[in-house]
Amino acid sequence: YQAGRYSAAFKTAKLVEGEKKGEALMICGNAIAASANGCGETTFQRKANYWLANDYYRKAAAAGATNASTSKFLSNAPDATECFNEGIANGSSHYCSCWGESTTVRY
């Protein structure tokens, strides 16, 4: 992660199990957030990556990571107006193509 190889850091961190799993999930979230502006064709798609990054922080908190804020990155995600303009409803699913995962729209 510190070398800027976010995709590799993400893939490696997802494999971690045991007592370090929470910290590894935070690395996943950080990697997604660090590369969000380069992932997606539109501003909305790039900002939507922050929902996915937040998902990983929520998983990290559930796995016992004490520094994992369950609302980290949400201020960077699309707001209600941006979602409305895209025709995307709160609670719907959004696919983040760079990471091959879906997240839940929330505002």
Secondary structure as a PSIPRED ss2 file (coil, helix, strand):
# PSIPRED VFORMAT (PSIPRED V4.0)

   1 Y C   1.000  0.000  0.000
   2 Q C   1.000  0.000  0.000
   3 A C   1.000  0.000  0.000
   4 G C   1.000  0.000  0.000
   5 R C   1.000  0.000  0.000
   6 Y H   0.000  1.000  0.000
   7 S H   0.000  1.000  0.000
   8 A H   0.000  1.000  0.000
   9 A H   0.000  1.000  0.000
  10 F H   0.000  1.000  0.000
  11 K H   0.000  1.000  0.000
  12 T H   0.000  1.000  0.000
  13 A H   0.000  1.000  0.000
  14 K C   1.000  0.000  0.000
  15 L C   1.000  0.000  0.000
  16 V C   1.000  0.000  0.000
  17 E C   1.000  0.000  0.000
  18 G H   0.000  1.000  0.000
  19 E H   0.000  1.000  0.000
  20 K H   0.000  1.000  0.000
  21 K H   0.000  1.000  0.000
  22 G H   0.000  1.000  0.000
  23 E H   0.000  1.000  0.000
  24 A H   0.000  1.000  0.000
  25 L H   0.000  1.000  0.000
  26 M H   0.000  1.000  0.000
  27 I H   0.000  1.000  0.000
  28 C H   0.000  1.000  0.000
  29 G H   0.000  1.000  0.000
  30 N H   0.000  1.000  0.000
  31 A H   0.000  1.000  0.000
  32 I H   0.000  1.000  0.000
  33 A H   0.000  1.000  0.000
  34 A H   0.000  1.000  0.000
  35 S C   1.000  0.000  0.000
  36 A H   0.000  1.000  0.000
  37 N H   0.000  1.000  0.000
  38 G H   0.000  1.000  0.000
  39 C C   1.000  0.000  0.000
  40 G C   1.000  0.000  0.000
  41 E C   1.000  0.000  0.000
  42 T C   1.000  0.000  0.000
  43 T H   0.000  1.000  0.000
  44 F H   0.000  1.000  0.000
  45 Q H   0.000  1.000  0.000
  46 R H   0.000  1.000  0.000
  47 K H   0.000  1.000  0.000
  48 A H   0.000  1.000  0.000
  49 N H   0.000  1.000  0.000
  50 Y H   0.000  1.000  0.000
  51 W H   0.000  1.000  0.000
  52 L H   0.000  1.000  0.000
  53 A H   0.000  1.000  0.000
  54 N H   0.000  1.000  0.000
  55 D H   0.000  1.000  0.000
  56 Y H   0.000  1.000  0.000
  57 Y H   0.000  1.000  0.000
  58 R H   0.000  1.000  0.000
  59 K H   0.000  1.000  0.000
  60 A H   0.000  1.000  0.000
  61 A H   0.000  1.000  0.000
  62 A H   0.000  1.000  0.000
  63 A C   1.000  0.000  0.000
  64 G C   1.000  0.000  0.000
  65 A C   1.000  0.000  0.000
  66 T C   1.000  0.000  0.000
  67 N C   1.000  0.000  0.000
  68 A C   1.000  0.000  0.000
  69 S C   1.000  0.000  0.000
  70 T C   1.000  0.000  0.000
  71 S C   1.000  0.000  0.000
  72 K C   1.000  0.000  0.000
  73 F C   1.000  0.000  0.000
  74 L H   0.000  1.000  0.000
  75 S H   0.000  1.000  0.000
  76 N H   0.000  1.000  0.000
  77 A C   1.000  0.000  0.000
  78 P C   1.000  0.000  0.000
  79 D C   1.000  0.000  0.000
  80 A H   0.000  1.000  0.000
  81 T H   0.000  1.000  0.000
  82 E H   0.000  1.000  0.000
  83 C H   0.000  1.000  0.000
  84 F H   0.000  1.000  0.000
  85 N H   0.000  1.000  0.000
  86 E H   0.000  1.000  0.000
  87 G C   1.000  0.000  0.000
  88 I C   1.000  0.000  0.000
  89 A C   1.000  0.000  0.000
  90 N C   1.000  0.000  0.000
  91 G C   1.000  0.000  0.000
  92 S C   1.000  0.000  0.000
  93 S E   0.000  0.000  1.000
  94 H E   0.000  0.000  1.000
  95 Y E   0.000  0.000  1.000
  96 C E   0.000  0.000  1.000
  97 S C   1.000  0.000  0.000
  98 C C   1.000  0.000  0.000
  99 W C   1.000  0.000  0.000
 100 G C   1.000  0.000  0.000
 101 E E   0.000  0.000  1.000
 102 S E   0.000  0.000  1.000
 103 T E   0.000  0.000  1.000
 104 T E   0.000  0.000  1.000
 105 V C   1.000  0.000  0.000
 106 R C   1.000  0.000  0.000
 107 Y C   1.000  0.000  0.000
